[in-house]
Amino acid sequence: MDLTKLLRELRAERDQLDQAIAALEKVDGGGPGLVAAPKRRGRRSMSAAERRAVSERMQRYWAKRKDGSESDAT
């Protein structure tokens, strides 16, 4: 196949795709950049009060474990 013929066909295909994209954007009511942002994933941040509550709860938890393990050893 001739290289210039291939380039001509690819450009024609690109023009058709550009027209199809423009038509879809017109139907969608917006252009690029108006797509909804993906939902945020991962851990949510804790407030200072929540961190303090977790810290106190874990301190009590580890204190109980420490007391329980020492009594089992004797």
C-alpha positions in Angstrom: 0.0 0.0 0.0 1.2 3.4 -0.9 2.2 5.6 2.1 0.4 8.7 0.9 -2.8 6.7 0.3 -2.5 5.3 3.8 -2.1 8.7 5.3 -5.0 10.1 3.3 -7.3 7.2 4.6 -6.1 7.8 8.2 -6.8 11.5 8.0 -10.3 10.8 6.6 -11.0 8.4 9.4 -9.7 11.0 11.9 -12.0 13.6 10.5 -15.0 11.2 10.8 -14.1 10.5 14.4 -13.7 14.2 15.2 -17.2 14.8 13.7 -18.7 11.9 15.8 -17.0 13.2 19.0 -18.4 16.7 18.3 -21.9 15.3 17.8 -21.8 13.3 21.0 -20.5 16.3 23.0 -23.3 18.4 21.6 -25.9 15.7 22.7 -24.2 15.4 26.1 -24.5 19.1 26.7 -20.9 19.8 27.3 -17.4 19.3 26.2 -14.4 17.7 27.7 -13.8 18.5 31.3 -17.5 18.2 32.3 -17.2 14.6 33.1 -18.1 13.8 36.7 -15.1 13.3 39.0 -14.6 9.8 40.3 -15.6 9.2 43.9 -12.8 9.5 46.4 -11.6 6.2 47.8 -9.4 5.2 50.7 -9.4 6.1 54.3 -11.3 9.0 55.6 -9.6 11.5 57.8 -10.4 11.6 61.5 -11.0 14.6 63.6 -8.8 15.3 66.7 -11.6 14.1 69.0 -11.9 10.8 67.1 -8.2 10.2 67.2 -8.1 11.0 71.0 -11.0 8.5 71.6 -9.3 5.8 69.5 -6.0 6.4 71.4 -7.7 6.1 74.8 -9.6 3.0 73.7 -6.3 1.4 72.5 -4.5 2.3 75.7 -7.2 0.5 77.7 -7.1 -2.5 75.4 -3.3 -2.9 75.6 -3.4 -2.3 79.4 -5.9 -5.2 79.7 -3.8 -7.4 77.5 -0.6 -6.6 79.4 -2.3 -7.4 82.8 -3.8 -10.6 81.4 -0.6 -11.9 79.9 1.4 -11.4 83.1 -1.1 -13.3 85.2 -1.1 -16.2 82.7 2.7 -16.4 83.0 2.8 -16.8 86.8 
